[in-house]
Amino acid sequence: MKKLFGLMCAVLLITVLAACGNGESDSSNGDSSESASEGSGDAKVIKAGIGLNDDHPQYKGLLKFKEIVEKETDGAIKVETYHSGQLGDDRSMTEALQLGTQEVTIPSTAPLANFVPEFSVFDIPFLFPNEEVADKVLDGEVGQELLGKLEEQNLVGLAYWENGFRDLTNSERAVASVEDFEGLKIRTMENDLHLDAFKALGANPTPMAFTELFTAMQQGTVDGQENPYATIYLQKFYEVQKHVSNTHHIYSPFVFLMSKSFYDGLSEDQQKIVKDAAVEAGKYERKLNREANEKYLEQLQEEGMEYTEITDEARQEMKDAVAPVIEEYKSKIGEETVDKVYKAIEEAK
């Protein structure tokens, strides 16, 4: 009897221990599974790529966007950032957004004209007199109306950032007047209005991918290029260019783009967060860019580049030279769009 009682106690003890063990195991598996679910499994991921390097104000603005979005969504949306053309050039990344294989890119308006022709209005030479007027127009009714046209291309335009005033560099001579453009081989973006404007100034424009530009200038394939000071300095163009002139021939905005298919998959709250983050980070990027351009012009001269100030009279001659080109492109861009922008500029002044 004692043996039977002892055997029953032993069986009972083993059963209790097994039950406790199974209970701990179930609880542990449940916690582990829940943690995995709360981790990367449910987070939406934004792959955000740009063509410029990680020292440029644009990339710093992108990091600000990442910071805001991840904080405001409590990590429900993660932002992966890629610089220096790691995901492709502006056009290929924009096409990736259309296909839904990438979520964000921030191109200049010039390549966007290949998708929405009206964006060519911002490629009109000598359009904006200063950055403050540009801000008012871009953030105002006409600028937002143009962003709305992107949805037809499966793109969502969330905000305007700043590339800035484009200025001329070359390795041949100082450019102070229209006559000095004569025969210069100038790399431009693949944009017909840019090409025709430089032809009207007497130059020999050559469209070329940005990633090929440094080598092309180094080898003498082209004499020069045109970009804001920040880009000129950070890409070390001063190593292969001698002269820089503040032509300020085009004010170039960036457009913060998101894939429409991705945007439509967000909740209303998340859509507001990414929209507000793009606007806030854009204001931050504009401020950094303007501070950087002042600093980088000084540093370009310290690196040995010769700076030429364009007089008001010389700039007016340049405007007169490209006026027929602007008139020709009005109908291609859309006369209504051009008139609206010019009207908005006058009001902003």
SULCORDA-V925455 format. One record per residue. N is the residue number from 1. RES is the residue in one small letter. PSI is psi in whole degrees, -180 to 180 (999 if undefined). OMEGA is omega in whole degrees, 0 to 359 (* if undefined). Layout:
((N;RES;PSI;OMEGA) (N;RES;PSI;OMEGA))
//
This chain:
((1;m;-45;178) (2;k;-38;179) (3;k;-42;180) (4;l;-44;180) (5;f;-41;179) (6;g;-39;179) (7;l;-41;180) (8;m;-41;178) (9;c;-41;180) (10;a;-42;179) (11;v;-42;180) (12;l;-42;179) (13;l;-44;179) (14;i;-40;181) (15;t;-43;180) (16;v;-45;180) (17;l;-41;180) (18;a;-41;180) (19;a;-44;178) (20;c;-44;180) (21;g;-43;179) (22;n;-36;179) (23;g;-43;179) (24;e;-40;181) (25;s;-44;180) (26;d;-43;180) (27;s;-42;181) (28;s;-44;179) (29;n;-39;181) (30;g;-44;179) (31;d;-44;182) (32;s;-43;181) (33;s;-41;180) (34;e;-40;180) (35;s;-42;180) (36;a;-39;180) (37;s;-38;180) (38;e;-15;182) (39;g;-134;189) (40;s;-17;186) (41;g;-44;185) (42;d;-7;182) (43;a;135;173) (44;k;142;184) (45;v;128;174) (46;i;116;171) (47;k;114;184) (48;a;117;183) (49;g;145;175) (50;i;165;181) (51;g;-23;184) (52;l;167;186) (53;n;178;188) (54;d;-2;174) (55;d;-13;185) (56;h;145;177) (57;p;-30;179) (58;q;-42;180) (59;y;-37;178) (60;k;-36;174) (61;g;-38;179) (62;l;-38;176) (63;l;-35;176) (64;k;-42;176) (65;f;-47;179) (66;k;-47;182) (67;e;-47;183) (68;i;-48;184) (69;v;-47;182) (70;e;-35;178) (71;k;-48;186) (72;e;-24;178) (73;t;6;182) (74;d;37;177) (75;g;3;179) (76;a;-23;174) (77;i;125;177) (78;k;144;179) (79;v;119;174) (80;e;128;184) (81;t;138;181) (82;y;129;181) (83;h;179;172) (84;s;32;176) (85;g;24;181) (86;q;-29;180) (87;l;3;179) (88;g;-178;177) (89;d;179;185) (90;d;-45;184) (91;r;-47;183) (92;s;-35;178) (93;m;-37;177) (94;t;-41;177) (95;e;-35;177) (96;a;-36;176) (97;l;-42;179) (98;q;-38;182) (99;l;-14;181) (100;g;16;179) (101;t;-5;175) (102;q;154;187) (103;e;-34;185) (104;v;139;165) (105;t;165;187) (106;i;73;183) (107;p;165;168) (108;s;165;180) (109;t;-25;184) (110;a;-53;178) (111;p;-22;178) (112;l;-22;178) (113;a;-21;176) (114;n;-19;181) (115;f;-41;178) (116;v;101;187) (117;p;-30;182) (118;e;-22;179) (119;f;-13;175) (120;s;-16;179) (121;v;-32;181) (122;f;-4;176) (123;d;1;176) (124;i;123;182) (125;p;142;176) (126;f;38;183) (127;l;-52;184) (128;f;135;179) (129;p;-27;180) (130;n;173;183) (131;e;-35;183) (132;e;-42;177) (133;v;-41;178) (134;a;-44;179) (135;d;-48;183) (136;k;-39;181) (137;v;-46;183) (138;l;-40;182) (139;d;-7;181) (140;g;-166;188) (141;e;-46;184) (142;v;-39;178) (143;g;-43;180) (144;q;-33;177) (145;e;-40;178) (146;l;-39;176) (147;l;-37;181) (148;g;-27;181) (149;k;-17;182) (150;l;-24;183) (151;e;-30;177) (152;e;-20;180) (153;q;20;180) (154;n;35;179) (155;l;151;175) (156;v;122;177) (157;g;114;185) (158;l;-28;184) (159;a;162;171) (160;y;131;170) (161;w;-169;185) (162;e;126;166) (163;n;-46;173) (164;g;-177;178) (165;f;132;180) (166;r;134;181) (167;d;157;188) (168;l;136;168) (169;t;155;174) (170;n;169;183) (171;s;5;187) (172;e;-52;186) (173;r;163;175) (174;a;139;178) (175;v;111;181) (176;a;-10;184) (177;s;173;178) (178;v;-41;182) (179;e;-29;184) (180;d;-14;178) (181;f;-20;191) (182;e;118;173) (183;g;-4;181) (184;l;132;177) (185;k;106;186) (186;i;124;176) (187;r;132;175) (188;t;170;171) (189;m;166;179) (190;e;78;184) (191;n;121;187) (192;d;-38;181) (193;l;-42;176) (194;h;-47;182) (195;l;-49;183) (196;d;-33;178) (197;a;-43;180) (198;f;-33;175) (199;k;-41;180) (200;a;-28;177) (201;l;-9;178) (202;g;-1;181) (203;a;173;177) (204;n;87;186) (205;p;143;182) (206;t;108;179) (207;p;141;186) (208;m;146;176) (209;a;142;182) (210;f;-36;183) (211;t;-18;181) (212;e;-7;193) (213;l;-48;184) (214;f;-48;181) (215;t;-39;180) (216;a;-40;177) (217;m;-38;179) (218;q;-40;183) (219;q;-4;178) (220;g;12;176) (221;t;-37;172) (222;v;154;179) (223;d;-29;185) (224;g;-169;184) (225;q;177;179) (226;e;124;181) (227;n;165;173) (228;p;158;184) (229;y;-38;182) (230;a;-45;179) (231;t;-43;181) (232;i;-44;182) (233;y;-50;186) (234;l;-25;176) (235;q;2;178) (236;k;36;178) (237;f;-20;178) (238;y;-18;178) (239;e;-22;183) (240;v;11;179) (241;q;145;185) (242;k;-36;189) (243;h;143;174) (244;v;135;180) (245;s;140;180) (246;n;63;180) (247;t;-32;180) (248;h;41;188) (249;h;-24;178) (250;i;135;169) (251;y;122;188) (252;s;111;174) (253;p;156;164) (254;f;151;174) (255;v;123;179) (256;f;109;184) (257;l;143;172) (258;m;145;176) (259;s;129;182) (260;k;-38;181) (261;s;-37;177) (262;f;-46;182) (263;y;-43;181) (264;d;-22;179) (265;g;-4;178) (266;l;155;173) (267;s;166;179) (268;e;-41;179) (269;d;-43;180) (270;q;-37;177) (271;q;-43;179) (272;k;-40;180) (273;i;-48;182) (274;v;-34;177) (275;k;-51;180) (276;d;-37;180) (277;a;-40;179) (278;a;-40;179) (279;v;-48;182) (280;e;-45;179) (281;a;-30;178) (282;g;-40;177) (283;k;-40;178) (284;y;-44;181) (285;e;-41;178) (286;r;-46;180) (287;k;-48;179) (288;l;-41;184) (289;n;-41;181) (290;r;-39;176) (291;e;-41;183) (292;a;-40;183) (293;n;-38;176) (294;e;-45;181) (295;k;-42;185) (296;y;-29;175) (297;l;-43;177) (298;e;-41;182) (299;q;-31;175) (300;l;-41;179) (301;q;-37;177) (302;e;-29;179) (303;e;-1;175) (304;g;1;179) (305;m;142;178) (306;e;124;185) (307;y;135;178) (308;t;123;177) (309;e;128;178) (310;i;126;179) (311;t;163;178) (312;d;-37;180) (313;e;-43;180) (314;a;-39;179) (315;r;-37;178) (316;q;-37;176) (317;e;-39;178) (318;m;-43;177) (319;k;-44;180) (320;d;-37;182) (321;a;-36;183) (322;v;-3;182) (323;a;-44;179) (324;p;-34;179) (325;v;-43;179) (326;i;-44;179) (327;e;-41;180) (328;e;-37;186) (329;y;-9;180) (330;k;-46;182) (331;s;-33;179) (332;k;-40;179) (333;i;-39;186) (334;g;109;185) (335;e;-34;180) (336;e;-44;179) (337;t;-46;180) (338;v;-45;181) (339;d;-40;179) (340;k;-42;181) (341;v;-45;179) (342;y;-38;179) (343;k;-42;179) (344;a;-37;178) (345;i;-45;179) (346;e;-41;179) (347;e;-38;181) (348;a;-30;180) (349;k;999;*))
//
